[in-house]
């Protein structure tokens, strides 16, 4: 007797796994839109995390803010929050809640500027001179506004 070789079956006769093999997850290429989206999403999440942690720390360390209007007035007075960048960094290192909240707000302000900087690098990589020039001007104006703006 000779060994019998099975005849090939039609696709409709094959099991489902043989017809449709398991697809491997595809890697999504990093497009400029995806990069910008990830930057904005990450910045908002970081900012939200810092503000939330700062509020929890503040109210955990000072539970009298819940019950005392005078204590809450001291917390919300403009003089109690750090005003300079160095004060914010010192407060974060000392694990002060208000400094964490202020750091979260600074991150929220910085994210759109980082988005413009990322757009500039994308336009330069794409060799799009017109948009790179426009974006350079926007970034320069934003940085100039930060440098010249002051809070008294």
KEMAR-873475 format. One record per atom (N, C-alpha, C): x, y negated, z negated. Coordinates in steps of 0.1 Angstrom, whole numbers, padded with zeros to 4 digits, always signed. Last residue first. Layout:
XYZ ...
% end
This chain:
+0029-0916-0391 +0032-0924-0403 +0024-0919-0414 +0042-0898-0365 +0031-0899-0375 +0036-0906-0387 +0052-0903-0332 +0055-0902-0346 +0043-0904-0354 +0065-0897-0300 +0053-0897-0309 +0058-0895-0323 +0088-0892-0286 +0085-0906-0289 +0073-0907-0299 +0089-0864-0284 +0100-0871-0290 +0097-0885-0294 +0065-0857-0272 +0068-0852-0285 +0079-0860-0292 +0067-0872-0248 +0056-0875-0258 +0059-0869-0272 +0088-0858-0237 +0089-0872-0240 +0079-0876-0250 +0076-0833-0232 +0087-0834-0242 +0089-0849-0246 +0056-0841-0213 +0052-0835-0226 +0063-0836-0237 +0072-0851-0193 +0063-0860-0199 +0058-0854-0213 +0086-0827-0185 +0093-0839-0190 +0084-0849-0198 +0064-0812-0176 +0072-0807-0188 +0080-0819-0194 +0057-0827-0154 +0047-0825-0165 +0055-0821-0178 +0080-0825-0138 +0075-0838-0143 +0066-0837-0155 +0081-0797-0134 +0092-0804-0141 +0088-0817-0146 +0058-0795-0119 +0058-0789-0132 +0070-0794-0140 +0066-0808-0095 +0054-0813-0103 +0055-0807-0117 +0088-0791-0088 +0090-0805-0091 +0078-0811-0099 +0075-0767-0084 +0085-0768-0094 +0088-0782-0098 +0058-0772-0063 +0052-0770-0076 +0062-0770-0087 +0078-0777-0044 +0068-0787-0046 +0062-0785-0060 +0094-0753-0042 +0100-0766-0047 +0089-0776-0051 +0094-0722-0050 +0083-0731-0046 +0087-0745-0051 +0108-0699-0056 +0114-0710-0047 +0103-0719-0041 +0101-0682-0075 +0094-0681-0062 +0099-0691-0052 +0116-0693-0096 +0119-0679-0091 +0113-0676-0077 +0103-0717-0099 +0117-0717-0094 +0121-0703-0089 +0078-0708-0108 +0079-0715-0096 +0093-0716-0090 +0087-0696-0132 +0080-0688-0122 +0081-0695-0109 +0096-0718-0146 +0105-0708-0143 +0100-0699-0132 +0072-0733-0148 +0083-0738-0141 +0093-0728-0137 +0057-0715-0164 +0052-0718-0150 +0064-0724-0142 +0071-0718-0188 +0071-0705-0181 +0066-0707-0167 +0066-0745-0194 +0079-0741-0191 +0080-0727-0184 +0038-0743-0197 +0043-0751-0187 +0058-0747-0183 +0038-0726-0220 +0031-0722-0208 +0036-0730-0196 +0050-0742-0239 +0057-0730-0234 +0051-0725-0221 +0029-0760-0242 +0042-0765-0236 +0050-0753-0231 +0009-0744-0253 +0007-0749-0239 +0020-0755-0233 +0023-0737-0278 +0020-0727-0268 +0017-0733-0254 +0025-0758-0296 +0037-0755-0288 +0033-0746-0277 +0002-0759-0311 +0005-0771-0303 +0016-0767-0293 +0003-0735-0324 -0008-0737-0315 -0005-0749-0306 +0026-0739-0339 +0026-0729-0329 +0015-0731-0319 +0015-0758-0357 +0026-0762-0348 +0028-0752-0336 -0004-0742-0370 -0008-0754-0362 +0002-0758-0352 +0014-0725-0383 +0004-0720-0374 -0001-0731-0365 +0026-0743-0400 +0034-0736-0390 +0025-0730-0379 +0005-0750-0416 +0011-0760-0408 +0019-0754-0397 +0001-0726-0429 -0010-0732-0422 -0004-0742-0412 +0026-0724-0442 +0022-0714-0432 +0011-0719-0423 +0024-0746-0459 +0034-0746-0449 +0031-0735-0438 +0004-0737-0476 +0001-0749-0468 +0012-0750-0457 +0016-0716-0490 +0005-0714-0481 +0003-0725-0471 +0051-0709-0492 +0040-0718-0496 +0029-0717-0485 +0076-0695-0491 +0063-0688-0491 +0052-0697-0497 +0099-0708-0487 +0095-0707-0501 +0082-0700-0502 +0099-0708-0459 +0110-0700-0466 +0106-0698-0481 +0079-0726-0456 +0077-0712-0451 +0087-0703-0458 +0090-0749-0466 +0079-0743-0473 +0076-0729-0468 +0111-0753-0448 +0114-0751-0462 +0102-0744-0469 +0096-0758-0425 +0105-0746-0426 +0109-0743-0440 +0082-0781-0433 +0074-0769-0429 +0083-0757-0430 +0103-0799-0437 +0094-0796-0448 +0086-0783-0445 +0112-0801-0410 +0121-0795-0421 +0113-0791-0433 +0091-0814-0399 +0094-0801-0394 +0103-0794-0405 +0070-0832-0422 +0082-0831-0413 +0084-0817-0410 +0048-0829-0439 +0047-0838-0427 +0059-0837-0417 +0028-0807-0458 +0042-0810-0453 +0040-0818-0440 +0001-0820-0477 +0006-0812-0466 +0020-0816-0462 -0006-0839-0496 -0002-0826-0501 +0004-0817-0490 -0015-0863-0485 -0002-0863-0491 +0003-0849-0495 -0042-0859-0477 -0031-0859-0467 -0017-0859-0473 -0060-0835-0496 -0054-0848-0495 -0043-0848-0485 -0068-0809-0501 -0071-0815-0488 -0067-0829-0487 -0059-0804-0527 -0055-0795-0516 -0057-0802-0503 -0073-0823-0543 -0058-0824-0542 -0053-0816-0530 -0099-0813-0539 -0096-0827-0534 -0080-0828-0533 -0097-0790-0553 -0099-0789-0538 -0096-0802-0532 -0095-0800-0578 -0084-0792-0573 -0085-0791-0558 -0120-0812-0580 -0108-0820-0581 -0096-0813-0576 -0138-0791-0579 -0138-0801-0568 -0125-0810-0568 -0132-0758-0586 -0129-0772-0591 -0129-0782-0579 -0135-0733-0575 -0145-0738-0584 -0143-0752-0588 -0116-0727-0556 -0129-0723-0553 -0139-0730-0562 -0092-0736-0567 -0097-0743-0555 -0112-0739-0552 -0085-0718-0586 -0093-0729-0591 -0098-0738-0579 -0067-0700-0575 -0082-0697-0574 -0091-0708-0579 -0040-0702-0561 -0048-0712-0568 -0063-0709-0567 -0031-0679-0548 -0023-0685-0558 -0030-0696-0567 -0052-0675-0530 -0048-0664-0539 -0040-0670-0551 -0053-0698-0515 -0064-0695-0524 -0061-0684-0533 -0027-0696-0502 -0031-0707-0510 -0042-0704-0519 -0028-0671-0489 -0018-0673-0499 -0022-0685-0508 -0050-0675-0471 -0051-0665-0481 -0041-0667-0493 -0038-0696-0456 -0051-0698-0464 -0052-0688-0475 -0016-0683-0444 -0014-0694-0453 -0027-0697-0461 -0029-0663-0429 -0020-0659-0441 -0018-0671-0450 -0042-0679-0411 -0050-0670-0420 -0041-0666-0432 -0021-0692-0398 -0031-0700-0405 -0039-0691-0415 -0008-0669-0387 -0001-0678-0397 -0011-0686-0405 -0028-0658-0370 -0022-0650-0381 -0015-0659-0392 -0031-0679-0352 -0042-0675-0360 -0037-0667-0373 -0006-0679-0340 -0011-0691-0347 -0022-0687-0357 -0005-0653-0329 +0005-0657-0339 +0000-0669-0347 -0027-0656-0311 -0027-0646-0322 -0017-0649-0333 -0018-0676-0294 -0030-0678-0302 -0031-0668-0313 +0005-0663-0283 +0006-0676-0291 -0006-0678-0300 -0006-0641-0270 +0003-0639-0281 +0005-0652-0290 -0021-0655-0250 -0028-0646-0260 -0019-0644-0272 -0001-0669-0236 -0012-0676-0243 -0019-0667-0254 +0015-0647-0227 +0020-0658-0235 +0010-0665-0243 -0003-0633-0212 +0003-0627-0224 +0009-0637-0233 -0009-0651-0192 -0019-0646-0200 -0014-0640-0213 +0016-0653-0180 +0011-0665-0186 -0001-0661-0196 +0019-0627-0170 +0029-0633-0179 +0023-0645-0187 -0003-0626-0153 -0002-0617-0164 +0008-0622-0175 +0004-0645-0134 -0008-0647-0141 -0008-0638-0154 +0028-0633-0123 +0028-0646-0130 +0016-0648-0139 +0028-0598-0131 +0025-0609-0122 +0026-0622-0130 +0043-0569-0136 +0041-0582-0142 +0040-0593-0132 +0024-0541-0125 +0035-0550-0123 +0032-0563-0130 +0015-0515-0146 +0010-0527-0139 +0022-0536-0138 +0019-0481-0140 +0025-0493-0146 +0020-0505-0138 -0006-0456-0145 +0002-0465-0136 +0007-0477-0144 -0006-0424-0159 -0009-0439-0160 +0000-0447-0152 -0014-0398-0136 -0005-0404-0146 -0008-0419-0147 -0042-0378-0132 -0035-0390-0128 -0026-0395-0139 -0045-0344-0127 -0045-0355-0137 -0036-0366-0133 -0058-0335-0095 -0048-0334-0106 -0049-0346-0115 -0084-0322-0082 -0081-0336-0087 -0071-0334-0098 -0081-0295-0075 -0085-0305-0065 -0081-0319-0069 -0076-0282-0098 -0067-0280-0087 -0069-0291-0076 -0097-0289-0115 -0083-0294-0119 -0074-0292-0107 -0119-0276-0103 -0118-0291-0103 -0104-0296-0106 -0109-0247-0083 -0114-0254-0095 -0111-0269-0095 -0120-0244-0048 -0110-0245-0059 -0115-0251-0071 -0140-0246-0030 -0139-0233-0037 -0129-0234-0049 -0136-0269-0017 -0148-0268-0025 -0148-0256-0033 -0112-0264-0002 -0112-0273-0014 -0124-0272-0023 -0109-0229+0006 -0114-0243+0010 -0114-0251-0003 -0081-0209+0000 -0095-0212-0002 -0097-0226+0003 -0059-0187+0017 -0061-0200+0011 -0076-0203+0011 -0059-0152+0007 -0061-0162+0017 -0063-0176+0010 -0034-0135-0011 -0047-0141-0010 -0048-0152+0000 -0018-0107+0002 -0016-0121-0001 -0030-0128+0000 -0013-0075-0012 -0022-0084-0004 -0019-0099-0008 +0013-0053-0007 +0007-0063-0015 -0002-0073-0007 +0005-0021+0008 +0012-0034+0008 +0005-0044+0000 +0008+0012+0000 +0000+0000+0000 +0009-0013+0000 
% end
